[in-house]
């Protein structure tokens, strides 16, 4: 996956410093045009092969407003971009949400995505002697800071009575982690996405332990609070989120089409992509957020407090906004 838009600071959120739902009403194309959305530009964060690929693949890119996509490789960087007023919409898991709340970042959650937890795992080199997670004691383990990989690595260590103090943790970006694992500089790598089946197909790596049953499968769509007061922005943002939800539904019904669309973008053979899509344990579905989402994220927050990665229990609910709830069709 490519790097952050050059306008965005790569500064991490400081790890140590750190509704009631309305009725769901669809936004129609007629209503969108009536709001004069042609004057609105949405700056949208996308992972490679995600929004910027699947919406056109589902033939839903006839936006009545302008969309500018920027490509990112982790949700924490997307959250930073919104906080810096460089992006208007983007998605991430529960983990960046916790750091957003802990740092009082200028970000609001406006919707939830229920999604798969497959393809999130700790990977080791194919010839690694490690056969259980306990075998990583004293080893060098890479992870992607402030993401699901950070969280599930902590949880996997806890399951075998270990902590970060029992390994040599190495925070790395996606491309750096891949290079380090392939070069032998890492004994294991906590990561996610299509890089996992690609490593396995190439014979470079194997899964030591999957995070499938550790993660909740709750992901969030964040919005730029500086623009939420504008009703035309709200109409455009809701329309975009509804289109994304429809794209997921259409492509879930035709995964061959989905694989064909994203394979050349992510540069992974189509059969591997299709196999990965078929293995997903649940489909993507976009909906309004609810109190259960906050309670689930609180479990993650409590884990980071216990690990002293954030100083105190953050007020997660303060990050959520119902500004778009009545406009979402999910």
GIQUI-V402384 format. One record per pair of residues at least 24 apart in sequence whose C-alpha atoms are under 6 Angstrom apart, sorted by the first residue. I is the first residue (numbers start at 1). J is the second residue. Records with the same first field share a line. If there is no record, write none. Layout:
I->J  J
//
This chain:
1->48  73
3->72
4->72
8->81
15->309  310
16->309  310
18->102  103  310
22->325  326
23->326
24->326  328  329
25->326  327  329
26->327  329
27->327
35->232
37->64  65
38->64  65
40->65
41->66  67
42->67
43->68  87  88
44->68  69  87  88  89  90
45->69  70  71  90
46->71
47->71  72  73
49->262  265  266
55->247
58->247
82->224
83->107
88->223  224
89->222  223
90->221  222
91->220  221  222
92->219  220
93->219  220
94->297
95->147  148
96->146
98->301
101->314  316
102->314
107->224  225
108->222  223  225  319  320  321
109->221  222  320  321
110->221  222  321
111->220  221  288  289
112->219  220  286  287  288  289
113->218  219  220  285  286
114->217  218  284  285
115->217  283  284
116->217  280  281  282
117->212  217
118->212  280
119->192  193
120->191  192  211
121->190  191  209  210  211
122->189  190  208  209
123->188  189  206  207  208
124->188  205  206
125->204  205
126->204  205  206
134->160
137->166  167
138->166  167
139->167  168
140->168  186  187
141->169  170  186  187  188  189
142->169  170  171  189
143->171  172  189  190
144->171  172  173
145->171
149->190  191
238->327
245->286
286->330
287->330
288->325
//
